Amino acid sequence: MKNILGTLLLVIGVALSADAQIPDGSIAPDFVLTDLDGDTHHLYDYLDQGKVVFIKFFACHCPSCWAYHNTGKLEDLYQTYGPDGTDQIRVLMIEHDEFNGDNEFYGISGFTQGDWVTGNTIPKINAEGADRTVFTDYNMVYYPMIFKICPDKTTEQMFTNYSVADLYQKADDCPGTLAIEDAIQEAGTIYVDNASRQLILDNFEDLSKIQLINSMGQQVYFADGINGDAIDLSTFRNGVYFVRVEHNTGTLVKKISLQ
């Protein structure tokens, strides 16, 4: 009887949650939260910088959260498009279990599925005390619950079956552009010559690095500087790529289409 009741409550909870999350297009409530490493994350600061922010609400004890964590999708997104990649996206993990400590995050003891820290560079936030208002503000009623927040502060719920490419496309659907530090564009122009299947780097000088990333978030080209003003793309498949160049005036990320 206990198992039947538990299953019934779970079904009811899922049914209620379908109507309870923040509706897509809502303005995201702001927050300032500190992660396990002591770093502070101010949502509106990130948005004002033009970043797209993904928030994952989870619990250390949650089996479905653990299963999604082990897909590595958000970690791949963060590695490719976060501060150590193209610097266009931020990802935050916010843990719901009250009174949790480091042991649960590291999978050492307590009510936890395993080690959430090792191999995971995404900032992890243990929301306790007054910080727990974030769960009410976002109507968190189940987990994992994932939101995308655009720079215009509008929210959209994401789903665990989305690929890394799907998540990036969702970010790219936000108003504006994900390209960063546009001032560097004054130093040169990047475009694709589809007739010759070349990436043209026009009028650039002092390029220190250039990187090409495909729509799956995989690096397909890297060079410390270049010789000449073009890169041969004849062996590349048609599709969308992201070019990241580092220059003496900054960094530029540009989306290109090879046809």
Secondary structure in CASP SS format (residue, H / E / C, confidence):
PFRMAT SS
TARGET T0000
AUTHOR 0000-0000-0000
METHOD secondary structure of the structure
MODEL  1
M C 1.00
K H 1.00
N H 1.00
I H 1.00
L H 1.00
G H 1.00
T H 1.00
L H 1.00
L H 1.00
L H 1.00
V H 1.00
I H 1.00
G H 1.00
V H 1.00
A H 1.00
L H 1.00
S H 1.00
A H 1.00
D C 1.00
A C 1.00
Q C 1.00
I C 1.00
P C 1.00
D C 1.00
G C 1.00
S C 1.00
I E 1.00
A C 1.00
P C 1.00
D C 1.00
F C 1.00
V E 1.00
L E 1.00
T E 1.00
D C 1.00
L C 1.00
D C 1.00
G C 1.00
D C 1.00
T E 1.00
H E 1.00
H E 1.00
L H 1.00
Y H 1.00
D H 1.00
Y H 1.00
L H 1.00
D H 1.00
Q C 1.00
G C 1.00
K C 1.00
V E 1.00
V E 1.00
F E 1.00
I E 1.00
K E 1.00
F E 1.00
F E 1.00
A C 1.00
C C 1.00
H C 1.00
C C 1.00
P H 1.00
S H 1.00
C H 1.00
W H 1.00
A H 1.00
Y H 1.00
H H 1.00
N C 1.00
T C 1.00
G C 1.00
K H 1.00
L H 1.00
E H 1.00
D H 1.00
L H 1.00
Y H 1.00
Q H 1.00
T H 1.00
Y H 1.00
G C 1.00
P C 1.00
D C 1.00
G C 1.00
T C 1.00
D C 1.00
Q C 1.00
I E 1.00
R E 1.00
V E 1.00
L E 1.00
M E 1.00
I E 1.00
E E 1.00
H C 1.00
D C 1.00
E C 1.00
F C 1.00
N C 1.00
G C 1.00
D H 1.00
N H 1.00
E H 1.00
F H 1.00
Y H 1.00
G C 1.00
I C 1.00
S C 1.00
G C 1.00
F C 1.00
T C 1.00
Q C 1.00
G C 1.00
D C 1.00
W C 1.00
V C 1.00
T C 1.00
G C 1.00
N C 1.00
T C 1.00
I C 1.00
P C 1.00
K E 1.00
I E 1.00
N E 1.00
A C 1.00
E C 1.00
G H 1.00
A H 1.00
D H 1.00
R H 1.00
T H 1.00
V H 1.00
F H 1.00
T H 1.00
D H 1.00
Y C 1.00
N C 1.00
M C 1.00
V C 1.00
Y C 1.00
Y C 1.00
P C 1.00
M E 1.00
I E 1.00
F E 1.00
K E 1.00
I E 1.00
C C 1.00
P C 1.00
D C 1.00
K C 1.00
T E 1.00
T E 1.00
E E 1.00
Q E 1.00
M E 1.00
F C 1.00
T C 1.00
N C 1.00
Y C 1.00
S C 1.00
V H 1.00
A H 1.00
D H 1.00
L H 1.00
Y H 1.00
Q H 1.00
K H 1.00
A H 1.00
D H 1.00
D C 1.00
C C 1.00
P C 1.00
G C 1.00
T C 1.00
L C 1.00
A C 1.00
I C 1.00
E C 1.00
D H 1.00
A H 1.00
I H 1.00
Q H 1.00
E H 1.00
A H 1.00
G C 1.00
T E 1.00
I E 1.00
Y E 1.00
V E 1.00
D E 1.00
N C 1.00
A C 1.00
S C 1.00
R C 1.00
Q E 1.00
L E 1.00
I E 1.00
L E 1.00
D E 1.00
N C 1.00
F C 1.00
E C 1.00
D C 1.00
L E 1.00
S E 1.00
K E 1.00
I E 1.00
Q E 1.00
L E 1.00
I E 1.00
N E 1.00
S C 1.00
M C 1.00
G C 1.00
Q C 1.00
Q E 1.00
V E 1.00
Y E 1.00
F E 1.00
A E 1.00
D C 1.00
G C 1.00
I C 1.00
N C 1.00
G C 1.00
D C 1.00
A E 1.00
I E 1.00
D E 1.00
L C 1.00
S C 1.00
T C 1.00
F C 1.00
R C 1.00
N C 1.00
G E 1.00
V E 1.00
Y E 1.00
F E 1.00
V E 1.00
R E 1.00
V E 1.00
E E 1.00
H E 1.00
N C 1.00
T C 1.00
G E 1.00
T E 1.00
L E 1.00
V E 1.00
K E 1.00
K E 1.00
I E 1.00
S E 1.00
L E 1.00
Q C 1.00
END
